[in-house]
Amino acid sequence: MEQKLNEGQLQAIRHGDGPVMVLAGPGSGKTTVITRRIEYLIRERGVNPSHILVITFTKAAAGEMKQRFLGRMPGERSTVTFGTFHAVFFMILKHAYNFSGDCVIKEEEKLRWMRESIHSMKLDCEDENELVQNILGEISLVKNTGIDLSHYYSISCSREVFLQVYREYHNFLKKYRKIDFDDMLVYTYELFSQRKDILSAWRNKYRYILIDEFQDVNQLQYDIVRMLAAPKNNLFVVGDDDQSIYRFRGARPEIMLHMPEQYKNLSIIKLEINYRCPSRVMEIASKIIANNKERFEKNITAGKRKEDAVTFEVFDRVGEENKKLIKRLRNQKIPLNKTAVLFRTNLQARPLMEKLLEYNIPFTAKDRVPNLYEHWIAKDMYAYIRIARGSRQRRDFLMIMNRPKRYLSRESLENDTVAFDVWQNFYSEQSWMMDRIDKLWQDINTIKTLRPFAAINYIRKAVGYDEFLKEYAEYRNIRAEDLFGVMEELQESTRGFLSFEDWFLHIENYKRETERMWENTQDKKDALTLATFHSAKGLEFDCVHIMEVNEGITPYKKASLLPEMEEERRMFYVALTRAREELYLYAVRYYNNHETELSRFLFEAGKKEE
């Protein structure tokens, strides 16, 4: 039976002409409102369906919206346009410039060009894939936000390097008449700005524009839509500024917040009944998000009562947290496929994944979890350990001989196998260099006697690897804390292993099992969902577990400025409001062997200070 529409929903659906912003809280029925709005325009207002444009952020959302609409108007051969921003704008460009699908650069082609560019510039980096992805992400951000290049400072590389890569990439696309997804926006904006006749034709075509998930728009998308909607401004936008969590892609809640200033006749309609979450979940979520300063005030109420829906527990370490979760998963009545475990970052998932594999609990992951054991820092540790266990392979020595800096030359290692006495002889006239090799030999002999946890700690502190990481971060213009985070997680992964053999066997098993898991992920019907806060957006589950609700994780340690902290709060709000029946919040006292504090968000929710 169809749910009866509430007053706010009816008001939005029956809105007349002119701009309207529908502030749709989580679980408030926004998809219903959009599809019923389209139906209302056609049936009641007599609007030609071909004059209606519906824009979403994903193909799946556009498809679902279209099916929901056709389900309400089964006899209608819909000429309503449903599509993503990119699909709609590319359609416009195709008409203007005769573009085809072949003009869009493929992802693998883009990655190949970027790698070649990095090689040609002889950039020194340990993780090429990470650098490539980071630079491409920054190029996308610059294009979507319209940032002046002369005022942009890269966080992935030096400013000069970024400018060079950006310009060469632009020239490459121009030379081969290619565009990327971001260019679909840039070129459409330029087209509408320069060709008023073309803009007028599309305005005449699309007289009513509806946008879903409006809080996720970037400035360029918004500017294009504003041009297209003018002068009648029949713009119907649906979103929630409290769920704007894609700042790294250029989304800004300020776009929604400033809309009333740009449209003096803007109607604002609030959908404040949540039909998804228990009352207790909405109560704590509302208390937390109310601490954000830059937001529309709302009074979200839950459509269903359940006071005991939230459980909070604190553990000493992540291992204990995961054990309790495993026990709960095995005993709960709610099916696994209606259960999710949410993390602030995908790196958090690895310890739990290892436990799930151990207990043969099926799961799917919404985010590809980077294999910690494949990180270049991990490979450096393996090289130290292999040498300690007897390896004399030149390639192992080349990896670590200047980590930390010992100023040893590659030429000093002439053969495929290394002998310490021969190596010292190369520097026979430089006693200080012989001393450095002798110190390395002593360190290697010490590492050999230690268990994995102590060995890595020795490499970090006594050998000086932490100092190398600090210098490397400074050279690369990246955060040393991120490298130390990897180092600490790797060290923590060795806890409990009595020998290098056991640890290496565990690493191999984990690699094999995770590869098998990724291959079979689509076949799992009754499986637990693992997801980050970002990838959980738009989803809902009967039971939600949120891990490590601690300072430095949730909110994340990188959040130092007010806009960043407010985005962290919005992310946590999104995570909380995924729960339909039960919500579990977990925290730890020690993370990666460091004492940590409970998240400020818990105290904002009403938890008493301990």
Buried (B, 14 or more C-beta within 10 A) or exposed (E): EEEEBBEBBBBBBEBEEBBBBBBBBBBBBBBBBBBBBBBBBBEEEEBEBEBBBBBBBEEEBBEBBBEBBBEBBEEBEBEBBBBBBBBBBBBBBEEBEEBEEEBBBEEEBBBEBBBEBBEEEEBEBBBBEBBBBBBBBBBBBBBBBBBEEEEBEBEBBBEEBBBBBBEBBEEBBEEEEBBBBBBBBBBBBEBBEEEEEBBEEBBEEBBBBBBBBBBBBBBBBBBBBBBBBEEEBBBBBBBBBBBBBBBEBBBBBEBBBEBBEEBEEBBEBBBBBBBBBBBBBBBBBBEBBBBBEEBBEBEBEBBBEBEEBBEBBBBEBBBBBBBBBBEBBEEBEBEBBBBBBBBBBBBBBBBBBBBBBBEEBBBBBBBEBBBBBEBBBBBBBBBBBBBBEEBBBBEBBBBBBEBBEBEBEEEBBEEEEBEBEEBBEBBEEEEEBBEBBEEBBEBBEBBBEBBBBBBBBBBBEEBBBBBBBBBBBEEBBBEBEBBBBBBBBBBBBBEEBEEBEBBBEBBEEBEEBBEEBEEEBEEBEEBBBBBBBBBBBBBBBBBBBBBBBBBBBBBBEEBEEEBBBBBBBBBBBBBBBBBBBBBBBBBBBBBBEEEBEBBBBBEBBEBEEE
